[in-house]
């Protein structure tokens, strides 16, 4: 807030007025999010669930090494935990906004900060930061677990698979992409929760949006199945984890993450508009 | 909220009213609470509509076509005959037959029984150009009597099989085993089939003089003239893996002896081996006779039809996704039914009005179970005919299902929704917060369905265990594909067969819900509201 010093010049008035509001909003949202007792638990839970799921999947995997056995993707297998870990991040994102509506706190927030989109943006910034930290730890844990456990599942160097390593460009892309994936999911959910405003309904809608399209894709045949997997946030976004070429892959890694980014952008835009035009 | 009396007006040590009075009042109170929240009622209708809508979407996405060349396909399905009991059957075999007027007997000794198994690519029509020697377990050769060679007609047969010994079989689903083992030159096998009025009896013998009765059956309405003769058939085998391979069996019969009246001589026929028939056969059937010795080569099966061989499905398969969507909605409503009270502090009023906390939880469980059950039954009753219609329009073959199965699927849908709703309610009472309860509910009750086929793959052993031991086991109540012990077929999850019985699967779900409800009751008693 050092920008307050010095005489205000006409062309910077707008920026100077905005900047304190902006940083105050981020700080206010940070305090709210930080002091929510569930936040720490949810972040720790994200890491635990993600790494734990990977460990369970790795322990349950027994790959046959016959000549006709399908080629596995050790990196993707190691990152399977994200499938479940994202649910916890989604809950965190829902609570970031819906708890305020549940308690009526949102009215105070919007009175203190009448620029409603700034409130939403501040929430998004804080959520992004927390998800980034949790995501980095979770993905690192997953890759470590994969590196240690997958050789025991028939996916070691002896079976012709490389050890999971960030030195591998595709693996680095999958790892960074998975962290980005979690952030984009958090932002997508933040938008949906802001639009819905009720905790239970938001969690239901969000988890249904994430988990049900892949299930629907299993139930229908091509080309509907292909299109579903190309546009659904989870299947499209997780394409970034694929490191081996497979005919089952329906969308390129970054293109898939791009689809998810569009979901997140659309969701946040809708939320911003609804926040402005609706009564709190 | 209406309660018959306030506990405050009664002495503190006698707050217990007659249990049934309190229960009725609590039940009524909970029902009023439920029906006055408009969002929940809208949610329930939405759950039903989504279930019906998605059933239609899934069913409409299924197409079956008959291809007569590359890219030259028309909507439709191969011919699948129905047996005398209305069930789908396979009825393809090579038949060497003559008419029998009135009573009579046919006797033959099996000289040899050999077979070949198709080894060529699975995506091509099986041909005898790529085969290895081998006999399918349920390859059948012997004597068969039928009023008509129309596919799916009634029959009775005594036959030697690849690995199931001598069998007396009739009307596709019935079977009585005779001598076990296969015939060799040192241990030959004689077969005999006798007609007396409407009664058919099968015998076997290992010397041709002493006969042992294997089985007998009465084919009601059998006409005076029937076909009796030798047959050979050999079904798709799964010895070499999950993809079946067509097989062919060749049998030589010696000492053919016929007693009885006949109108004309012997004729050879191939039944159900044309391209329009669904059952995969290998090569063309053939018959050679020299004197009393006959060699018959045939392929196909005379047995109940099973899953993917017919390329068909059941309307209840299309229902599954709709049910999962409805489950998510029901979980949100059921958890909110109690977490909402905690959020607004209404739970204190509720527990003050009905101090028997177990009664409060039971009343809530009963209300939510009843509404979820109703939604499940109504939605399924609408969705199944709609899905059936969409599947049929797209040329899909649909297995005939009995009324019992249809009732089981419909009531089962209601029970799955009701048990899940009660479980979600219990999770809400345990966790007391909407976010946690909805997440837990979806993870426990919905995610196993996604993990099973989606992430792990339907062939994975872990997926099979999920459908045995997780709440997803209850989906076995929607299993409507026929099974039969007379067909050697991998009845696996990947082929659409659930690894647990219908009611056992529901019991697994009920066990999860009961455990959650017990923990919820315990915590509700123990904790301050």
Interface residues (C-beta under 8 A of the other chain):
Chain A: X38 X60 X80 X83 X84 X87 X88 X91 X94 X95 X98 X102 X198 X199 X200 X201 X203 X204 X207 X208 X211 X212 X214 X215 X216 X218 X219 X220 X221 X224 X225
Chain B: X39 X54 X57 X58 X61 X62 X63 X318 X320 X321 X324 X325 X328 X329 X331 X332 X335 X336 X339 X343 X433 X434 X435 X436 X437 X438 X439 X442 X443 X446 X447 X449 X450 X453 X454 X455 X462
